[in-house]
């Protein structure tokens, strides 16, 4: 936890300094791409998502519509668990002792690599 408002402000300023050049670079790339697709004028908030999706398709061959089908709700959960396991050494086990409000809801216990309980969560 941040101990003082000054530390919070310092962190925010450091974060801004680190991220701002990359954000400007990304914005310039997107603006140039949009102009190449016939967009005139400034890039507005509502243009950002549309052209970002098109640019991702061109640069990385990523199609959000295809990814949505691949990462259905259950598949996203498996992916999130896998990330927690591989990156952080977490362990997930279903905890049936916690009451749930619907039969499709599951509760999970999360433990650290040494078996220490970190939390329980509902999904």
N, C-alpha and C positions, 0 to 999 in steps of 0.2 A: 504494500500500500504506500501511496505517496505520503510523506510525512508533513509536507508543507505545500501551500499553494504555489510557492516559488519553484519547488521541484516539479510540480505538474506543468507549470508554464515553461520551464526549461526543457522538459521532455517534449512538449508540443513543438517548441521552436526547433529542437534538434531533429524531430521527426519531419517537420516541414522542410528544413534545409536539406535533409537526405533525400526526400521524395520529390521535391519540386522540380529539379532538372529533368527527372525521368517523366514526370507528368507533362511537362512542356514538350518534351520530345514525342511522347505518345500523342498529344493533342496535334502537334504539327503533322505527324504521320497520318493521323485520321483526317485532318483537314485537307491535306494534299490528295489523299485517296478519294474523299468525297468530291473534291473538285474534278478529279479525273473521271468520276462517274456522272458529271454534269451538275453537281450542286453548286449553286451560286449564293453568294452572301456568307454571313457568319454561320458557324456551326452552333446550333442552339441545343439546349438540354435534350429536347425530343429527337434531335438528329443523332445524338451520340450512340444510343443503343442500336439503331438501325445500321449505321455505317460501321460500328464496331463488329457487329455480327458478320457483315459482308467482308470486312477486312480479315477477320479470323479465318474465314473460309478460304480466302486467297492465300494468306501467308502460311497457315498451318493445316489447311484442309479440315477444319473443325466445323461441324454443323450441329448447332445446339438442338435442333429438332431430332436428330438421330441420337444424340446423347441422352435426351429426355427418355427415349424409349429404352435405351440400354440401362440407364440408372433409375429404374422404377423404384418406388419407395423401399421395398425390401432389399433391392440391390444396393441402394445408397447406404443402407444400414450396414450391410456386409462390408462395403468399401470403407465406411467410417471406422468400423471396428478394426479392419485390417490396418488402416493407417495408425490407429492407436496402439495396436500390437507391435507393428514393425518399427515405428518411429519412436515410441515412448516406452515400450516394454510393458504396456498395460495388459491386464487380463479381464475378460468380460464373462460373467456367468449369470444366467437367468436366476432371478430371485423370486420364487413363487410365494414367499411369505408376506410380501407387501400386497395389500388388497388393491384391485384395479376396478375401474368403473365400466370397463367393456372387455369382452373376451379377446378381442384382437390386440389389446394393450398388453405390453410385457414390461416387466421391471428388471433392471439389470444391476448387478453389483460390479463395481470397478475396483480392482486391486492393483497395487503396484507390483513391480518385478519381485519384491521380497514378500508379497502376500498381504501387505498392509492395506486395509480398507481405505479407499479414497472417497468413494461416494456411492450412492444408489441413484438411479435415474429411471424415469418412465419413458417408454417409447411406444 
